């Protein structure tokens, strides 16, 4: 099962008792804050969960996998996520 925004909103509503509208606003504000920090090139760390960082990728040669044609892959920024040790342990059911 995929975790969706609607699922998170429903969980907030059930566990905290907020109306759907308020739960949605809280989630949207949090996601917008994360997005803004990443756009600024800053890292976002949530203790016990993980860290998102933005990495700069330089322009480099590449190849079209369908045609084999050589191409230039443009420079860009990518978002990476590294799970915390606590999250990794939980996922692996470590004590």
C-alpha positions in Angstrom: 0.0 0.0 0.0 1.3 3.5 -0.9 1.3 6.2 1.7 -0.5 9.2 0.2 -1.2 12.7 1.4 -4.8 11.7 2.0 -3.7 8.8 4.2 -1.5 11.1 6.3 -4.3 13.7 6.6 -6.7 11.0 7.7 -4.1 9.7 10.3 -3.7 13.2 11.7 -7.5 13.6 11.8 -7.9 10.3 13.7 -5.0 10.6 16.1 -5.0 14.3 16.9 -8.7 15.0 16.3 -8.2 17.9 13.9 -10.8 18.5 11.2 -9.7 17.4 7.8 -9.2 21.0 6.6 -6.8 21.8 9.4 -4.9 18.5 9.1 -4.5 19.2 5.4 -3.2 22.7 6.0 -0.7 21.4 8.6 0.6 18.8 6.1 0.8 21.2 3.3 2.7 23.8 5.4 5.2 21.2 6.5 5.8 19.9 2.9 6.1 23.5 1.6 8.7 24.3 4.2 10.7 21.2 3.3 10.4 22.1 -0.4 11.5 25.7 0.1 14.6 24.7 2.1 15.6 22.2 -0.6 15.1 24.8 -3.3 17.5 27.1 -1.3 20.0 24.2 -1.4 19.8 23.6 2.4 19.5 20.2 3.9 16.4 19.1 5.8 17.0 16.8 8.8 14.2 15.2 10.8 15.7 13.6 13.9 15.1 9.9 14.1 13.9 9.8 10.5 16.4 11.0 8.0 18.1 13.8 6.0 17.4 15.2 2.6 20.2 17.0 0.8 20.6 18.7 -2.6 23.5 17.6 -4.7 24.9 19.4 -7.7 25.5 17.1 -10.7 27.9 18.4 -13.4 27.3 18.1 -17.1 28.6 14.8 -18.3 28.6 12.6 -21.4 25.9 10.0 -21.6 24.3 7.6 -24.0 20.7 7.1 -25.2 19.9 3.5 -24.1 17.5 3.0 -27.0 19.6 4.2 -29.8 23.2 4.1 -28.4 23.6 7.7 -29.5 26.1 9.8 -27.5 24.5 12.7 -25.7 25.4 15.4 -23.1 23.5 15.1 -19.8 22.9 18.6 -18.6 24.0 19.9 -15.2 21.2 19.7 -12.6 20.5 19.4 -8.9 19.1 16.2 -7.4 17.6 15.5 -4.0 18.9 12.6 -2.0 17.6 11.0 1.1 19.6 9.2 3.8 17.6 7.3 6.4 18.7 7.7 10.0 20.2 4.8 11.9 17.0 4.7 14.0 14.8 4.4 10.9 17.1 1.8 9.3 17.0 -0.2 12.5 13.2 0.0 12.7 12.8 -1.1 9.1 15.1 -4.0 9.7 13.3 -4.8 13.0 16.4 -4.5 15.1 15.9 -4.2 18.9 
